Amino acid sequence: MIQSIPSYSVTKIVTTVKSLIAGEVFRRCPEVKKQLWGGEFWGKGYFVNTVGQHGREQMIAKYVKNQGIEEEYKVLKKDNQLKLF
């Protein structure tokens, strides 16, 4: 979840976040870039949704936390695919 001011466009925010994360992954695990076709870490698309000023932050946090299945997360973590987390 990201909070921003209205003067930043969604595209600018997403581009910045994608760039920072990809740079960090490549810095920590340089072998990843060699395994990617064309060196592209992210796909072209993204999904954005908004939450009003009075949105229920706890509900959203719970939703984000509960994405995926716990067993799948453990397998991914075991395979070092989620090294940043």
C-alpha positions as CSV (number, residue, x, y, z in Angstrom):
1,M,0.0,0.0,0.0
2,I,1.4,3.4,-1.0
3,Q,0.2,6.8,0.2
4,S,0.9,9.8,-2.1
5,I,0.0,13.3,-2.7
6,P,-2.2,14.3,-5.7
7,S,0.6,16.0,-7.6
8,Y,2.3,12.6,-8.4
9,S,0.7,10.6,-11.2
10,V,0.0,6.9,-10.7
11,T,2.3,6.1,-13.6
12,K,5.2,8.0,-12.0
13,I,4.7,6.3,-8.7
14,V,4.4,2.8,-10.3
15,T,7.4,3.4,-12.5
16,T,9.5,4.6,-9.5
17,V,8.6,1.7,-7.3
18,K,9.2,-0.9,-10.1
19,S,12.6,0.7,-10.8
20,L,13.7,0.8,-7.2
21,I,12.7,-2.8,-6.6
22,A,14.2,-4.2,-9.8
23,G,17.5,-2.3,-9.0
24,E,17.6,-3.8,-5.5
25,V,16.9,-7.3,-6.8
26,F,19.6,-7.0,-9.4
27,R,22.1,-5.6,-6.9
28,R,21.5,-8.4,-4.4
29,C,21.1,-11.2,-6.9
30,P,22.9,-10.3,-10.1
31,E,22.3,-13.8,-11.5
32,V,18.6,-12.9,-11.8
33,K,19.2,-10.5,-14.7
34,K,21.0,-13.2,-16.7
35,Q,18.0,-15.5,-16.4
36,L,15.4,-12.9,-17.6
37,W,14.6,-12.6,-21.3
38,G,15.8,-9.1,-22.3
39,G,16.7,-8.3,-18.7
40,E,13.1,-7.1,-18.0
41,F,12.1,-7.7,-14.4
42,W,8.5,-6.4,-14.5
43,G,5.7,-6.8,-17.0
44,K,4.3,-3.7,-18.7
45,G,1.0,-3.6,-16.8
46,Y,0.0,-2.9,-13.2
47,F,-3.2,-2.7,-11.2
48,V,-4.0,0.3,-9.0
49,N,-7.0,0.9,-6.7
50,T,-7.7,3.8,-4.4
51,V,-8.8,4.0,-0.8
52,G,-10.6,7.1,0.4
53,Q,-9.4,9.2,3.3
54,H,-11.7,7.3,5.6
55,G,-10.8,3.8,4.2
56,R,-10.4,1.1,6.7
57,E,-6.6,0.6,6.8
58,Q,-6.8,-2.5,9.0
59,M,-9.1,-4.2,6.6
60,I,-6.8,-3.4,3.7
61,A,-3.7,-4.5,5.6
62,K,-5.4,-7.8,6.4
63,Y,-6.4,-8.4,2.8
64,V,-2.8,-7.7,1.6
65,K,-1.3,-9.9,4.3
66,N,-3.6,-12.8,3.5
67,Q,-2.8,-12.9,-0.3
68,G,-1.9,-16.3,-1.4
69,I,-1.7,-19.5,0.5
70,E,0.6,-19.9,3.5
71,E,2.0,-23.2,2.2
72,E,2.8,-21.6,-1.2
73,Y,4.6,-18.7,0.5
74,K,6.7,-21.2,2.5
75,V,7.7,-23.0,-0.7
76,L,8.6,-19.8,-2.4
77,K,10.6,-18.6,0.6
78,K,12.4,-21.9,0.8
79,D,13.4,-21.6,-2.9
80,N,14.8,-18.1,-2.1
81,Q,12.4,-16.4,-4.5
82,L,11.3,-13.9,-1.8
83,K,14.8,-13.1,-0.6
84,L,13.9,-9.4,-0.2
85,F,11.2,-10.1,2.2
